[in-house]
């Protein structure tokens, strides 16, 4: 378990690069649209090359054929689960520090419960109780930030992340439902859905129309030079390295306790994001209320994972 948790913590460190690099790009003047859209352009290149290299060209061709066979489904699920999700995350980086965004993002635990309820799932009361603890911790973190800024940046920073916390599990759950083809969702080839990187590739491809429409609506101008490099780092560190490590650790977990332990390590994203901002951006430490909020959020996430096992 120690080995698996170590791998999970390392993946949490790489995942936190998203929040730190998005904040860096925001402070340097890069438009949030490019911080979001360029990531998925790089993801398509990285994942397409990886699938062809580590599987084979026929499998990549099968993945591409799957996309065009159900292009409407992949466009809807990709636009929600990847497009809207990450656009809102990057927008929030213009208004809140990365560690606040990372903490607020942990509300995806609570949002996932509501999404799954919408698909007919039910959960014991203890699950809801620990999800409520996470919510309280997130509220404390945002209220602590309120003491050093105005209300508008808080709302502009927190509300988009809450929206993203619902979009991400909704898009992913639509893909999960495609295993059976129930609830009006088309049944997808099981060989494709069993490959995690193929799913990420298809969702990334499905988000392309969303980015095109969003570009036309907001007209962000050209990306800054730094965004070309930083979004590539986000795609590589978070989208490829972190995802690979996390999925590997989950795949090696042979008991519910180990699986819960791996999932719980992801609360480390908050600590890594805070450390990254202090080291790279010279940010100050959170005040007492902020630290308490981070602790309560982490406690709730660990307990939630154990209760789910």
JOGI-V135379 format. One record per residue. RES is the residue in three letters. NEAR is the number of other ideal C-beta (glycine too) atoms within 10 Angstrom. D_LAST is the distance of its C-alpha to the last C-alpha in Angstrom with 2 decimals. Layout:
# JOGI-V135379
{{RES NEAR D_LAST} {RES NEAR D_LAST}}
This chain:
# JOGI-V135379
{{UNK 11 14.20} {UNK 7 17.12} {UNK 10 18.55} {UNK 20 15.59} {UNK 17 15.19} {UNK 12 18.95} {UNK 18 18.95} {UNK 24 16.43} {UNK 19 18.77} {UNK 18 21.73} {UNK 26 20.44} {UNK 23 19.93} {UNK 21 23.55} {UNK 21 24.81} {UNK 24 23.03} {UNK 27 24.78} {UNK 23 28.08} {UNK 28 27.87} {UNK 30 28.29} {UNK 28 30.93} {UNK 26 33.00} {UNK 28 32.97} {UNK 27 34.34} {UNK 21 36.92} {UNK 26 38.09} {UNK 21 38.34} {UNK 12 40.43} {UNK 12 42.65} {UNK 9 43.61} {UNK 25 41.79} {UNK 20 40.98} {UNK 24 37.29} {UNK 21 37.83} {UNK 23 38.57} {UNK 29 35.66} {UNK 27 33.45} {UNK 25 35.50} {UNK 22 36.54} {UNK 27 32.99} {UNK 26 32.40} {UNK 17 35.81} {UNK 19 34.92} {UNK 27 31.56} {UNK 16 33.46} {UNK 13 35.78} {UNK 19 33.22} {UNK 25 30.90} {UNK 17 33.88} {UNK 11 35.39} {UNK 15 32.18} {UNK 21 31.57} {UNK 15 35.24} {UNK 10 35.23} {UNK 9 32.08} {UNK 15 32.14} {UNK 11 35.60} {UNK 10 37.90} {UNK 9 37.53} {UNK 16 33.78} {UNK 19 34.53} {UNK 11 37.21} {UNK 17 34.80} {UNK 24 32.45} {UNK 15 35.51} {UNK 11 36.69} {UNK 20 33.35} {UNK 19 33.76} {UNK 9 37.27} {UNK 12 36.41} {UNK 19 33.97} {UNK 15 35.21} {UNK 9 34.93} {UNK 20 31.21} {UNK 27 30.50} {UNK 19 32.78} {UNK 17 31.03} {UNK 26 27.44} {UNK 28 28.64} {UNK 23 30.72} {UNK 23 27.90} {UNK 23 24.92} {UNK 28 27.03} {UNK 27 30.42} {UNK 23 29.95} {UNK 27 26.74} {UNK 25 28.49} {UNK 25 31.87} {UNK 21 30.48} {UNK 26 28.76} {UNK 27 32.08} {UNK 22 34.13} {UNK 29 32.24} {UNK 28 33.05} {UNK 19 36.68} {UNK 21 36.02} {UNK 26 33.28} {UNK 25 32.50} {UNK 29 29.76} {UNK 29 27.60} {UNK 31 27.87} {UNK 27 26.95} {UNK 32 23.96} {UNK 34 22.73} {UNK 27 23.49} {UNK 25 21.69} {UNK 25 18.33} {UNK 22 18.96} {UNK 21 17.72} {UNK 26 14.29} {UNK 23 16.27} {UNK 20 18.48} {UNK 20 15.85} {UNK 18 14.98} {UNK 13 18.72} {UNK 21 19.21} {UNK 16 16.66} {UNK 11 18.32} {UNK 11 21.53} {UNK 14 20.42} {UNK 8 19.70} {UNK 11 15.95} {UNK 8 14.95} {UNK 14 12.25} {UNK 9 12.11} {UNK 6 14.31} {UNK 13 12.05} {UNK 17 10.53} {UNK 14 14.23} {UNK 13 15.22} {UNK 21 13.34} {UNK 22 14.51} {UNK 13 17.90} {UNK 19 17.80} {UNK 24 17.43} {UNK 17 20.33} {UNK 12 22.41} {UNK 24 22.05} {UNK 28 23.14} {UNK 16 26.02} {UNK 21 27.19} {UNK 28 27.33} {UNK 20 29.41} {UNK 13 31.59} {UNK 20 32.28} {UNK 24 33.47} {UNK 15 35.63} {UNK 9 37.74} {UNK 10 39.11} {UNK 13 39.69} {UNK 8 40.58} {UNK 8 38.57} {UNK 9 39.19} {UNK 15 37.46} {UNK 17 34.40} {UNK 13 34.24} {UNK 14 35.07} {UNK 22 32.32} {UNK 24 29.46} {UNK 15 30.00} {UNK 24 29.98} {UNK 27 26.61} {UNK 17 25.18} {UNK 18 26.72} {UNK 24 25.26} {UNK 25 21.73} {UNK 20 22.28} {UNK 23 24.21} {UNK 23 21.76} {UNK 21 18.83} {UNK 21 21.62} {UNK 23 23.31} {UNK 19 20.27} {UNK 21 19.24} {UNK 21 22.85} {UNK 21 22.55} {UNK 14 19.42} {UNK 18 21.44} {UNK 23 24.25} {UNK 13 22.59} {UNK 10 23.76} {UNK 11 26.55} {UNK 11 25.81} {UNK 12 26.69} {UNK 7 29.73} {UNK 20 27.97} {UNK 12 29.81} {UNK 13 28.28} {UNK 21 28.01} {UNK 15 28.62} {UNK 10 25.44} {UNK 12 26.77} {UNK 18 26.89} {UNK 17 23.49} {UNK 10 21.87} {UNK 17 23.46} {UNK 15 21.68} {UNK 21 24.99} {UNK 22 26.92} {UNK 22 24.76} {UNK 23 25.32} {UNK 25 28.99} {UNK 27 29.38} {UNK 26 27.82} {UNK 25 30.06} {UNK 23 33.05} {UNK 27 32.26} {UNK 32 32.43} {UNK 19 36.03} {UNK 15 37.81} {UNK 22 35.93} {UNK 21 37.21} {UNK 11 40.68} {UNK 12 40.88} {UNK 18 39.55} {UNK 13 42.14} {UNK 8 44.86} {UNK 9 43.88} {UNK 12 43.63} {UNK 8 46.03} {UNK 14 44.49} {UNK 9 47.25} {UNK 8 46.72} {UNK 18 43.85} {UNK 16 44.74} {UNK 10 45.29} {UNK 14 42.34} {UNK 25 39.93} {UNK 13 40.67} {UNK 13 39.46} {UNK 24 36.61} {UNK 26 34.97} {UNK 18 35.26} {UNK 15 33.44} {UNK 26 30.63} {UNK 23 30.36} {UNK 17 30.42} {UNK 19 28.26} {UNK 21 25.57} {UNK 23 25.90} {UNK 18 26.43} {UNK 17 25.57} {UNK 22 22.47} {UNK 19 21.02} {UNK 15 21.92} {UNK 19 20.35} {UNK 22 17.03} {UNK 15 16.88} {UNK 15 18.06} {UNK 24 15.40} {UNK 17 12.60} {UNK 12 14.75} {UNK 13 15.10} {UNK 19 11.48} {UNK 9 11.63} {UNK 10 8.55} {UNK 12 4.74} {UNK 13 5.93} {UNK 19 8.58} {UNK 19 7.16} {UNK 18 5.63} {UNK 21 9.07} {UNK 25 10.96} {UNK 22 10.03} {UNK 21 10.96} {UNK 23 14.21} {UNK 22 15.51} {UNK 25 16.60} {UNK 21 19.22} {UNK 28 21.10} {UNK 30 22.64} {UNK 18 24.02} {UNK 22 25.32} {UNK 28 26.91} {UNK 25 28.61} {UNK 15 29.86} {UNK 22 31.11} {UNK 22 33.08} {UNK 13 34.58} {UNK 10 35.62} {UNK 13 36.82} {UNK 13 37.96} {UNK 7 38.98} {UNK 17 36.79} {UNK 9 36.69} {UNK 10 33.81} {UNK 21 32.16} {UNK 13 33.66} {UNK 9 32.09} {UNK 16 30.43} {UNK 23 28.98} {UNK 15 27.55} {UNK 15 26.05} {UNK 25 24.52} {UNK 25 22.97} {UNK 13 21.57} {UNK 19 20.13} {UNK 27 18.62} {UNK 19 16.96} {UNK 15 15.78} {UNK 24 14.32} {UNK 25 12.54} {UNK 17 11.00} {UNK 19 10.03} {UNK 26 8.79} {UNK 22 6.45} {UNK 16 5.28} {UNK 16 5.51} {UNK 17 3.79} {UNK 14 0.00}}
